[in-house]
Amino acid sequence: MTLRVGITGAGGRMGRTLVEAIAASNGKLKLTAALERDQSSLVGADAGEVAGQGSNGIAISSNLESALNDVDVLIDFSIPDATTANLAACVEKGVAMVIGTTGFTDEQQALIDAAAHKIAICKASNFSTGVNLCFELLEMAARVMGEESDIEIVEAHHRHKIDAPSGTALSMGQVVAGALGRDLDEVAVYGREGQTGARDKNTIGFATVRAGDIVGDHTVMFAAEGERVEITHKASSRLSFARGAVRAASWLTEQPVGLYDMRDVLGFKA
């Protein structure tokens, strides 16, 4: 059976890439709804043409409620306020949801947790297969080297990214902190300036770069006396994220209600 997919932000960088990834799914997925905000000049335009893929007959709409009548799963890479509003509509319609948005507040995350009791949700800070493999490697490295190392996380993204550190960097920090039995909220250091004093060995540092059109670079450094291990992932195309989201959408519709992430999709979790 062909899976009917809707995407939000169809005219944005990630939205256009998702249209491309769905078109390349060999008929396993079909784009049935492409959404944009009310004020967008792209409302009414052909989603395929906007994505540079040629006409696909799907007009970009701003009417989410109507669009969800023809959707099995909605893929949302937008902003937290928009995602939580879309989430409420998906719960009402019983539509599964793939969430790639980052930067949620605790209150917004609580809304997602509650919605997962009613619909299936796959939420991840990064849908790249390579990044999720890095999460597994980071857990191993933290167990082996973490107690003897200074741990620093450096991430770089394009100038348009609005949250910092990236959701992926924070997830990497959470994986490392969890493996070491630390609370990331207590040990994270977000940037340094001035006379900071000697480094606390239990801290996990974060450094952020925003420049140009960098798709996404992440490095976690385990720096011990006499040696250093670095685990790095560099994304050269948003297609890596879009393909992962499409894979998650296919997987999600076969799952019971609940909250999942990309590590579930890839079978890294028991």
Beta strands, then each sheet from edge to edge (+ up, - down):
strand 1: 3-7
strand 2: 29-35
strand 3: 60-61
strand 4: 73-76
strand 5: 96-99
strand 6: 120-123
strand 7: 150-157
strand 8: 188-190
strand 9: 204-210
strand 10: 216-224
strand 11: 227-235
strand 12: 258-260
sheet 1: 3+ 2+ 1+ 4+ 5+ 6+ 12+
sheet 2: 8+ 9+ 7+ 10- 11+
end
